[in-house]
């Protein structure tokens, strides 16, 4: 299996979004923070699997640079996030450069539907999109807009397969959805950053990869079990990190969050996370 890390531009958020502060009012704390993170990568992943190409998340679109792309009334887009994406950084052109045809993509697995993960959906009309039931529900309608989903920008053909995690399990993850016939690609629920957030486990020979979306912004934050400042449920986010922590302790795993500047290096060098237990 060849797996490619594709950086579809960069994003900067508030430091208190990366690592939440306070036991209540964490979202407000995030918004009022005046410290920005350095520019962080927006990764998506392309897997050359024997059963077809699998794309995990679709990255961001260069259209974010046009002033009308984000709703100006929404405080998060106005005060909480900055993006830099060039057209040639979008997932489509980058796949072409790698010699991969977007028409050969069989599955597109969405960890969640936030803009920096769903900006490239329009490149894959022929693929089967896999989205959790809860995530799809959270993203649509007025409530979805208030939550910060840009569902107006989803293509009108976008009708994902809704995942309920009834066809697989892996270690501590007792429910999941098996994607491939070889049962080496599995989607598991990892709620927290969003209620319907999911991650992808891929077994390639002796190596296990965990494509973690935004369960944490870096590997270190997962190791330290520090959750972000925007999760709608701190309890779910904590539970998810605890579970990932335990998973990684029982099975050497290359942990790959979407915005960790070191994710690509860990993927290329196949470096599993080491957790020292006291
Ligand atoms: Zn993200």
Boltz pocket constraint, residues with backbone or C-beta under 6 A from the ligand:
constraints:
  - pocket:
      binder: B
      contacts: [[A, 114], [A, 116], [A, 117], [A, 214], [A, 258], [A, 259]]
      max_distance: 6.0
